[in-house]
Amino acid sequence: MDMEFCQSCGMPMTDKDYGDNADGATNKDYCKFCYQNGEFTSDITMEEMIDFCVPKMVENSEFSEEEARKMMKEMFPTLKRWK
């Protein structure tokens, strides 16, 4: 099974992580932390999102800050929100 990732922050998602649209329907493109009620939860740049996400990834994985930042700088421009 392919893992789905938030198209804003890159977080791997399961059914409980999906955001929702204004009509309450599930939005499988974005996680609940980035997207609620049909809107992004924060108006930030891609760089700011990377700065926000790096410490969380370091805390929850085996990646160093440098590795996490490098990976995000490569991945984020491919995500729907940042294209």
C-alpha positions in Angstrom: 0.0 0.0 0.0 1.3 3.5 -0.9 1.8 5.8 2.0 0.0 9.1 1.6 1.7 12.3 2.7 0.2 15.7 3.5 0.6 17.9 0.5 1.5 20.9 2.8 3.8 19.6 5.5 4.8 16.1 4.2 3.6 14.2 7.2 2.8 10.5 6.5 -1.0 10.2 7.0 -3.4 7.5 8.0 -7.2 7.8 8.0 -7.2 9.6 11.4 -4.8 12.3 10.1 -6.8 13.7 7.2 -8.0 17.3 7.1 -11.5 18.3 6.2 -13.3 20.5 3.7 -15.7 23.3 4.5 -18.6 20.8 4.0 -17.1 18.4 6.5 -16.0 15.9 3.9 -12.5 14.4 4.3 -9.7 16.0 2.4 -7.0 13.4 1.7 -4.5 15.9 0.3 -3.8 17.6 3.6 -3.5 16.6 7.3 -5.7 17.9 10.0 -2.9 20.1 11.4 -2.5 22.0 8.1 -6.1 22.0 6.8 -9.4 22.4 8.6 -12.8 23.5 7.4 -11.6 23.9 3.9 -8.8 26.3 4.8 -5.1 26.1 5.6 -4.6 26.6 9.4 -1.7 28.9 8.9 -0.6 31.4 6.2 3.1 30.7 6.0 5.8 30.3 3.4 7.4 27.0 2.4 10.6 28.1 4.2 8.6 28.8 7.4 6.9 25.4 7.1 10.2 23.7 6.8 11.5 25.6 9.8 8.4 24.4 11.7 8.6 20.8 10.6 12.3 20.1 11.0 12.3 19.9 14.9 9.2 17.6 14.8 10.8 15.2 12.3 14.1 15.1 14.3 12.1 14.4 17.5 10.1 11.6 15.8 12.7 9.9 13.7 16.4 9.0 13.4 17.2 12.0 11.2 19.5 14.8 12.2 18.4 18.4 11.8 20.6 18.7 8.8 19.3 15.5 7.1 15.7 16.5 7.9 16.1 20.0 6.4 17.8 18.6 3.3 15.1 16.1 2.7 12.3 18.7 3.2 14.0 21.2 0.8 13.9 18.5 -1.8 10.4 17.2 -1.1 8.4 20.3 -0.3 8.6 21.9 -3.8 6.9 18.7 -5.2 3.9 19.0 -2.8 0.6 20.5 -4.1 0.6 23.5 -1.7 4.1 24.7 -2.8 4.2 23.9 -6.5 
